[in-house]
Amino acid sequence: MSGILDVVLRPCVALVLGSLFASPVVAQQQAAPQRAGMHATFAEEFTRFAATPSGFLDGQPVWRNTYIGGDRTLPNNREAQWYVDHATDGPFRLRDGVLEITAAPAPGLPQGMTHRSGMIMGQRLLNQQYGYFEIRAQLPRGRGLWPAFWLLPSDGHWPPEIDVMEMLGHQHRTYYVALHARPDGVPLDEVTAVQTADLTAGFHTFGVSWRPDRIRYYLDDRLVHDVPTPSDLHRPMYMLANLAVGGAGSWPGAAARDLTGVYRIDWIRAWQFDDLRAGGR
């Protein structure tokens, strides 16, 4: 499919989904980079969990459960969820080394939101230029659910943005990889659909290799998409994982008022390529 879709916003700036909307692709035989040839820079195994609005707890860095400006939803995305704190009733639960982020109906939320949900962003934990980033997760099913794993610039400016995984809950055999940039001021917004097995039936690993020359996306260690690195994507970035809920007119469609969904995350990890590490990057 190709063509211009509705405008969807990430923090502060509009993204036009599908200005280069690629035809669906499937995993290729090229394997992901060997971890033995990289330097591990981050590993969250979810043996314990903490998240705060500031990203600090008792003076130590932890996951942050708000966006960089403190926002808890993105109204211009026509979202219907409010990201609440770890200390409140939900949305985070650890179960056998897996973090569960639950989106569920909740009364009395700000801005007329219908669901409470959760996000984790690693601005306090890792800011890295280039590398290999991945998440192992089981995605939720249900129209209006919108799980994601993505990277944003550490300096707070947008674009660029790397979307390692976005999934619409009613399309459980498809997910999307995306790249949003402005090389030389020219908009580049590419969203590519990847055809898969049922992503709600079990855990899968979603990864991205970001190097100075190429950005390559992987599903279960198999290449699914490969693009040149834009000229403005050479700055440190941090990782985010969230479970958004669509409202009326949103990309995933409006969620039913009684809809509940669970985004299960086994781990999140990052590496730096040894050749780039040796070069001081």
N, C-alpha and C positions, 0 to 999 in steps of 0.2 A: 504494500500500500504506500502511496505517496500523496503529498499535498499538505497544505497548511491546516493545522488543527487549532483548537482554542489556545489562547495564551494562558500559560501556567506560570506562577511566580515561585521562585526560590527567594531567599532573603533579599529584599530591597529592589530586585530587578526582574523584569519580565523575560521569560523564556518562551520562544516560539517552538512548540513541539512539532517536529516534522518538517522544518525548513529543508532538511536533508534526510527525510524519514526513509531509511533504507528498507528494502524488502527483507522478509524474515530470513534468518540464517540458522544453520544447525552447526553443532560442534564439529570441528575438523580434527584431524589426527595429530596435529602438532601439540606436543605436551607443554605444560607450564614450565617455567624455569626450575631447575633443580635447587631445592632449598639448601643443599650442601654447598652450593656455590654462592651463597648469600650470607650476609651477617644479620642475625636476628636483632631487631630493634624494639619489638613490642610483642607481648603475648598476654592476652586476657583469656584465662581458662574458666572463669566464673566459679572458682572454688569459694569465693566470697564476692560481695558486691556493695558498692556505695555510690550514690549519685546525689549531688546537691545543685541548687541553682547557680552557685558561684564556681563550682568545680573544685572546691577545697573543703576538706573536712579535718578539723583539728590541725590546721596548717599544712596538711598534706594534699597533693593533687589527687583527685578522683574524677570519675565521669561527671559531666555536667548535664543537667536535664532541662536546660533552656538553650535557645539559640544565643549567638554571640552578643546580641543586643538585649537579651533577657526575654525575648518573645517566647510564647508557649503555643502558638499556632501561626499559620500563614493565611490570613483571611483572603488575600488575593488569589490563592490557590483554590478558593471556595471550599476550604477544609471545614470539617465539623468536629474535630477533636481538640481538646485542651490537654497539653502535656502537664501532668501533675507530679508532685514530689514523691520521692521514694518513701518518705515517712507517712504518707497518707494511705488510705485504703486502696492499695494497688498503686500503679499498674504492674509493679515489678515483683517477681518471685523467683527464687532459686530452687531448682528441683534437679537433684542428681547431677550437678555440674552444668546445668543448662539454665540460662537466663530466659525467663518467660516474660514478654511484654504483652499485656492484655489490653485491648481496646474494648470498652464496655459502656453501655448507656449510663448516664449519671445526671441527676437533676441539679439545677442551680449553678451551672458552669458559667463563667464570664462570656460575654460577647455572643450569647445565644448558642454556644456550642452544645452538641447533644451527647458527645462521648468523651470520657476521659481515657487517655492513653499515655504512652511513654516514649521518650527519646533519650539516647545517650550520645553525647558528643565528646570527643577526646582532645579538645583544645588544650587542656592542662596536662595531658598525658603524652602526646607525641605530635611534634610538628616536623615534617620531613619533606625534603625535596627529592623526588624520584624514589623508586623502590617498588616492592611487590606487597600488595595489601589484599587481605582476603578474610572472608567470613564463612563459617559453616553454620547453616541455618535451615530450619523447616518453616515454610511460609504459610500464612493463614488463607483460608478459603472464605469467600463471601463478597458479593458486590458492594463496592465502597471501601473495602480494605486496601491499603496502599503501603506495604512494607518497602523499605529502601535501605541501601548501604552506599555511602557516597563520601566524596572528599571536597572540602572547601578551603580557600586560601586562609592561612593563619593571620594575615594582616587585616582581615575583615572586609576586603574589597571583593566585589563580584562583577563580572566573571573573573577567572574561569571556574569551572566545576566539572568533576568527573563522577558520573553515576555508574557505580560498579554493578548495581542491581536495583531495579524498580519492578514491582509486580502489581498488577491489578487483580484483586481477589477473585474476580469472576473469570479470569483467564489463567487457570492454574497450570496450563501447559505452555505458557509463554512468559518470558520476562524481557525486560528492556535494559540495554546499556546505552549510555548517553555521554556526550561531550558538549560542553557549552563554553565558548571562548570568544574573544574579540581580537584576533590577530590583526595588527595594523588598523584597529578600529572597525574592521569588517565583521559583522555578526556571523558566527559559526555555531549552529545549533543542530546537532546530529543525534537522532534517536533511532536505535536499531532494535527490532524485535527478534528475539531468539526463541526458536521452537525447541521444546524440551519434553522430558517425561513430566509426570504430575509432580509439581514442586511442593504440593501440600501433603504428599503421602510419606515423605521421609526427608532426611537431611541431605543437603547439597552444599558444595563449596563454590563460592563466587569470588573470583580474584581479578586483579588488574595489575599488569606490569607497566609501570610508567617510567620511561627512559627519556633522555634528551631528544631522541629522534623518533621514537614510536611509542604508542599506547596500545597495549594488547589486552583484550578481555578474555577471561577463561571461565568455563563451567566444568567443575569436577576435573580440573587439570587439562581440559581440552580447549583449544583456541576457538572462540566464537566470533571475534571481530578484531580488526587491526587497522589503525589509522595513524597518520603522521602526527607528531606532537606539535600543537600550535605554538606560535612564537611567543605568546603571552602566558604559556603554561610552564614557567621555569621559576617557581617560587615555592616555599614550604606550604604544606597543606595538612589538615587534620581530618580524622575520620568521624563519621556520624552513622548511627543506625536508628531508625524510627519506624513507628507504625502509625501512619496518618489514616484518617477516615474522611471519605469524600462527602461533601454536601451537594446541594442542587447545582448543576452546571459544572461540576468538577470533572477532571479527566477520568477517575475511576467510576464516576456516577454516584448518586446519592445513596448512602447506606440506610438500610431500614433502621427505625428508631430502636428496635430491640436487638440489633445485631451485636454479637460478641465475637472477637477473633483473637488468636494468640500467635505471636511471632516468637519462635523458639530459636535462641542463639547458643550454639555449643561453644564457639570460641571466635575471637577476632585476633588476627596476627599481622605483623608487618616485618619486612626485611629490607635491607639495603644491599644493592648489588656491590660485590667486592671491588669491581673496577671503578665504580663511582665513589665508593668509600675511600679508596686509595687516593683518588683525586681531590679529596676534601669536600665532597658534596654530600 
